[in-house]
Amino acid sequence: MVTIHYGQRGTGFRGCSMIDERTQCNLLDAVEQWIAMLDVMAVLTTIDGSVLFTNPPFRAFFPSFGNKLSDLEIFQDFFNSSSERPERVRVFTIRERTLLWVVIPFPVIPGQNALLFLLVDVDNKLLQGEEFREMNERMQLLKTIIDLSSDGLQFVNSDGIIVYVNRSFEEARNVRAQDVIGRHVTDVVENTRMHLVLKTGIPEMAETQMESSRRCVVNRIPVFRDGKVIGAIGQIIFRDDASLEHFSSKLDRLKSQLAFYRTRVDKPVDTRYTADDLVGVSPRSAATKETALRVAPTDATILLLGESGVGKEVYAHTIHATSLRALGPFVRVNCSAIVESLFESELFGYAEGAFTGASKGGKLGKFELANLGTIFLDEIADMPLEAQAKLLRVLQEREIEKLGGTKQVKVDVRVIAATNQNLEKLVDEGKFRKDLFFRINVIPITIPALRERTEDIPSLINMFWEQLKKDHGVQYQSLSDDAMALLQNYSWPGNVRELHNVLERAMSIVREDTITAEHLRVLLLGGVGRGKFSFKDECNLQTLVELAERRAIGTALARCNNNRAQAAKLLGITRPLLYKKMHSYGIE
């Protein structure tokens, strides 16, 4: 029997008590030299943690500790564990360094057991090379995927011992990973059959498992290597009846959508605009476009805000066209154009016999027409308070009641609302319901005015000009550099709509191949150009008056968002006279 003496600091083997055991002493010397040559931290201890040898890297990282490795806090769990198979591989952090230690049983002398601890400074060793850095990133990504890919995942070894659980498993069963890893699965999961799957090697898919008063749906999948079962994966598919019912309801909805979309395959698309029609050159418009496209695939209610003519309808079309409801209907409702007494029947429809003159069989409202699609409530601030109350109930309950009807009709509609007014101010004034405001203000998107994103103007001009050339069959006309400069420097009170109207007016009126700033100045401001201004028709007085009136009416309508009453007021004429001139000039 060899007696081993330890130095005060436990730094190595000091000698042997019996000279006839020189061979064994030589063996210990060889072990000590081998440990000293390792470039990773190493320490050899007895079973109870008494230190036999340490090497320089270990002593450099742990400069002051006693003769017992178990005195170090990071090793206490190992030596104090009551388990017959304590954890032999562990990653931990100390002094902002990540260390990996591995414990290896080490028979120094026949009949004497020892433990060899190898510690690797992960930050220094593994992450120095690009290959190891990428490996670490892949491991972190894999862990994230595993955490998010299942509602509850566990892995047990061939003995039924839990060796891994993901974050969702911890949340689903209200446990901590460190409290269940190393325990038998039957001690952790009520009514489990994982241990039986280990024996049979037969997977059990979508099986019901009762846990207390909760019913789960789970998968139990054996894992094979070289034809032998080495473990099993347990996966929670549904945590309880509520999640199962939610999935069943969603499945029924998808079946309804599929059946509905099959009837619309050969029908024209309801939207006219797509993401290509959203110009996002300036930072503000780029951020607005990015937000719209990011929320489009969701079913969240969207409130589009911005001045008249900024393109709220273009955004609404694009959001629908980019959503999962793109094959469904897109129904636009101009709330400012509906007579107050007809709001209910327009939005929710009416039953047969609801009122005198009602159509036989009743009528579908806008919400029913938009079922499985999107309804766009434009100018929602102009909706009467009574209609607001009924709209609020539809948004909350997702069902409508037709005028004169007695049955509730379920509707599945995504709502996009828009306004150019300050809804919060209207709420304070009692002109808009606060509860409805909160219901539609889920994702507000403010579209900047054109004067706030002048960087977009050249791209908008190019896009509109190419489209107008196709619409009007014109190929030869172009805008001069000074015309482009004037358009970019103009304040555009009518925003994008006014820009489009001015370009269309210029293409329709100006005869020259090149449209200059002088031409546009007359069209925009009513000024007199210094150069020759040619028109497509004869330049007699009557023609010039008609063209001037056309220009004035068109400009007024553009600036007033096609509001006839406001345009008439801006022009200083009566509304009937405006209607008469619009009819005379074929202006719609």
Residue pairs with C-beta under 8 A, 6 or more apart in sequence:
2 16
2 17
2 18
2 21
2 24
2 25
2 28
2 109
2 112
3 16
3 17
3 18
4 13
4 14
4 16
4 28
4 52
5 14
5 15
5 17
6 14
6 50
6 51
6 52
6 67
7 14
8 67
9 67
10 50
10 51
10 52
10 54
10 66
10 67
10 68
11 51
11 53
11 54
11 59
12 32
12 52
12 53
12 54
13 28
13 29
13 31
13 32
13 52
13 53
15 25
16 22
16 24
16 25
16 28
24 109
27 108
27 109
28 108
28 109
31 44
31 53
31 108
32 53
35 42
35 44
35 53
35 54
35 55
35 116
36 53
36 55
36 56
37 55
38 55
38 57
38 118
39 57
40 57
40 118
40 119
40 120
40 121
40 125
41 55
41 57
41 58
41 61
41 118
41 119
41 120
41 121
42 53
42 54
42 55
42 57
42 58
42 116
42 117
42 118
42 119
43 51
43 53
43 54
43 55
43 58
43 69
43 116
43 117
43 119
44 51
44 52
44 53
44 54
44 106
44 108
44 114
44 115
44 116
44 117
45 51
45 52
45 69
45 114
45 115
45 117
46 52
46 113
46 114
46 115
47 113
47 114
47 115
48 68
48 70
48 79
49 68
49 69
49 70
49 71
49 75
49 79
50 67
50 68
50 69
51 67
51 68
51 69
52 108
52 114
58 119
61 119
61 121
62 72
65 71
65 72
69 75
69 79
69 117
70 76
70 78
70 79
70 80
74 92
74 94
74 99
75 117
77 87
78 86
78 87
78 90
78 103
81 87
83 182
85 182
86 103
87 182
88 102
88 103
88 104
89 100
89 101
89 102
89 103
90 100
90 101
91 98
91 99
91 100
91 122
92 98
92 99
92 101
93 99
97 121
97 122
97 123
97 124
98 121
98 122
98 123
99 119
99 120
99 121
99 122
100 119
100 120
100 122
101 117
101 118
101 119
101 120
102 117
102 118
103 115
103 116
103 117
104 115
104 116
104 117
104 118
105 113
105 114
105 115
105 116
106 113
106 114
106 115
106 116
107 113
107 114
108 114
120 126
126 132
126 135
126 136
127 133
127 136
146 153
146 166
147 166
147 167
147 168
148 168
150 166
150 168
150 235
150 236
151 168
151 172
151 235
151 236
151 237
151 238
151 239
151 243
152 166
152 168
152 169
152 171
152 172
152 173
152 234
152 235
152 236
152 239
153 164
153 165
153 166
153 168
153 169
153 233
153 234
153 235
153 236
154 162
154 164
154 165
154 166
154 169
154 185
154 189
154 194
154 233
154 234
155 162
155 163
155 164
155 165
155 223
155 231
155 232
155 233
155 234
156 162
156 163
156 185
156 194
156 195
156 198
156 231
156 232
156 234
157 163
157 230
157 231
158 198
158 228
158 229
158 230
158 231
159 184
160 184
160 185
160 186
160 194
160 195
160 198
161 182
161 183
161 184
161 185
162 180
162 181
162 182
162 183
162 184
162 185
162 188
163 181
163 182
163 231
164 181
165 175
165 177
165 180
165 181
168 236
169 175
169 236
170 176
170 177
172 236
172 239
173 188
173 189
175 188
180 188
184 195
185 192
185 194
185 195
185 234
186 192
186 194
186 195
189 211
189 234
190 210
190 211
190 212
191 209
191 210
191 211
192 209
192 234
193 204
193 207
193 209
193 220
194 220
194 232
194 234
197 203
197 204
197 220
197 221
197 222
197 232
198 222
198 229
198 231
198 232
200 222
201 222
201 224
201 229
202 222
203 219
203 220
203 221
203 222
204 218
204 219
204 220
205 219
205 220
205 221
206 217
206 218
206 219
206 237
207 217
207 218
207 219
207 220
208 215
208 216
208 217
209 215
209 216
209 217
209 218
210 216
214 239
214 240
214 241
215 240
215 241
215 244
216 236
216 237
216 238
216 239
216 240
217 236
217 237
217 238
217 244
218 234
218 235
218 236
218 237
219 233
219 234
219 235
219 237
220 232
220 233
220 234
220 235
221 232
221 233
221 234
221 235
222 229
222 231
222 232
223 229
223 230
223 231
223 232
223 233
224 230
238 244
238 247
253 412
256 372
256 412
257 328
257 372
260 328
260 371
260 372
261 327
261 328
261 372
264 327
264 328
264 329
269 321
270 320
270 329
270 330
270 331
270 373
271 317
271 318
271 320
271 321
271 326
271 330
272 317
273 313
273 314
273 317
273 318
273 321
274 317
274 318
274 321
274 322
275 289
275 293
275 318
275 321
275 322
277 314
277 317
277 318
277 463
278 285
278 289
278 292
278 311
278 314
278 315
278 318
279 285
279 456
279 459
279 460
279 463
280 286
280 288
280 289
280 290
280 456
281 453
281 455
281 456
281 458
281 459
282 448
282 452
282 453
282 454
282 455
282 456
284 448
284 452
284 453
285 447
285 448
285 453
285 456
288 445
288 446
288 447
288 448
291 443
291 445
292 302
292 315
292 318
292 319
292 445
293 318
293 322
295 302
295 319
295 443
295 445
296 318
296 319
296 320
296 322
296 323
297 322
297 323
297 324
298 323
299 324
299 414
300 442
300 443
301 395
301 414
301 415
301 416
301 417
301 439
301 440
301 442
301 443
302 319
302 415
302 416
302 417
302 442
302 443
302 444
302 445
303 416
303 417
303 418
303 419
303 423
303 440
303 441
303 442
303 443
303 444
303 445
304 312
304 315
304 316
304 416
304 417
304 418
304 419
304 445
304 447
305 312
305 418
305 419
305 420
305 444
305 445
305 446
305 447
306 312
306 420
306 446
306 447
306 448
306 449
307 420
307 449
307 495
308 420
308 494
308 495
308 497
308 560
308 561
309 450
309 494
309 495
309 496
309 497
309 498
309 558
309 561
310 447
310 448
310 449
310 450
310 495
310 496
311 447
311 495
311 496
311 497
312 378
312 418
312 420
312 447
313 332
313 376
313 378
313 418
315 445
315 447
316 332
316 374
316 376
316 378
316 416
316 418
317 330
319 374
319 416
320 326
320 330
320 373
320 374
320 376
320 414
320 416
321 330
323 374
323 414
325 372
325 373
325 374
325 414
328 370
328 371
328 372
328 373
328 374
329 369
329 370
329 371
329 372
329 373
329 374
330 370
330 373
330 374
330 376
331 366
331 369
331 370
331 373
331 374
331 375
331 376
332 376
332 378
333 346
333 347
333 366
333 375
333 376
333 377
333 378
334 378
334 379
335 377
335 378
335 379
335 380
335 381
335 382
335 383
336 378
336 379
336 382
337 379
338 346
340 384
340 386
340 387
343 383
343 384
343 386
343 387
344 350
344 387
344 390
344 403
345 354
345 363
345 365
345 403
346 365
346 366
347 365
347 366
347 367
347 387
347 390
347 391
347 394
347 400
348 365
348 366
348 367
348 368
348 390
348 394
348 400
348 401
348 402
348 403
349 362
349 363
349 364
349 365
349 367
349 368
349 400
349 402
349 403
350 358
350 362
350 363
350 365
350 402
350 403
350 404
350 405
351 358
351 362
351 402
351 403
351 404
351 405
351 406
352 358
352 359
352 360
352 361
352 362
352 404
353 404
354 362
354 402
354 403
354 404
354 405
355 403
355 404
358 404
362 402
362 404
362 405
365 400
365 402
366 375
367 375
367 394
367 400
367 411
367 413
368 400
368 409
368 411
370 411
370 413
371 411
371 412
371 413
372 412
372 413
373 413
373 414
374 413
374 414
374 415
374 416
375 413
375 414
375 415
375 416
376 416
376 417
376 418
377 383
377 391
377 415
377 416
377 417
377 418
378 417
378 418
379 418
379 419
379 420
380 417
380 418
380 419
380 440
381 419
381 420
381 421
381 423
381 426
381 431
381 432
383 391
385 431
385 432
385 433
388 432
388 433
388 436
389 433
389 436
391 436
392 433
392 435
392 436
392 439
394 400
394 411
395 415
395 436
395 439
395 440
396 439
397 408
398 410
398 411
398 412
398 413
399 408
399 409
399 410
399 411
400 408
400 409
400 411
401 407
401 408
401 409
402 409
415 440
417 440
420 561
423 432
423 437
423 441
424 437
426 432
427 433
427 434
427 437
449 492
449 495
450 456
450 457
450 460
450 492
450 495
450 496
450 499
451 491
451 492
454 488
454 489
457 487
457 488
457 499
458 484
458 488
460 496
460 499
461 479
461 484
461 487
461 499
461 503
464 499
464 500
464 503
464 504
465 479
465 503
465 507
468 474
468 503
468 504
468 507
469 475
469 477
469 507
472 504
472 507
472 508
474 507
476 513
477 507
477 510
477 512
477 513
477 514
477 515
478 513
478 514
478 515
479 487
479 514
479 515
480 514
480 515
480 516
480 517
482 516
482 517
483 515
483 516
483 517
483 519
483 520
485 517
486 517
486 520
486 521
486 524
487 499
487 502
487 520
490 524
492 498
492 499
493 559
494 501
494 558
494 559
494 561
497 558
497 561
498 555
498 558
498 559
501 554
501 555
501 557
501 558
502 520
502 523
502 524
502 558
505 523
505 551
505 554
506 515
506 519
506 520
506 523
507 515
509 523
509 535
509 536
509 547
509 551
510 519
510 534
510 535
511 534
511 535
511 536
512 519
512 534
516 531
518 529
518 530
518 531
518 533
519 529
519 533
521 527
521 529
522 528
522 529
522 533
522 551
523 551
523 555
524 555
526 548
526 551
526 552
526 555
535 543
535 544
535 547
537 543
537 547
546 585
549 581
549 585
550 585
550 587
552 571
553 567
553 571
553 578
553 581
553 582
553 585
553 587
554 587
556 567
556 568
556 570
556 571
557 563
557 564
557 567
557 587
559 567
559 570
560 566
560 567
560 570
564 575
564 578
564 579
565 575
567 578
568 574
568 575
568 577
568 578
571 578
581 587
582 588
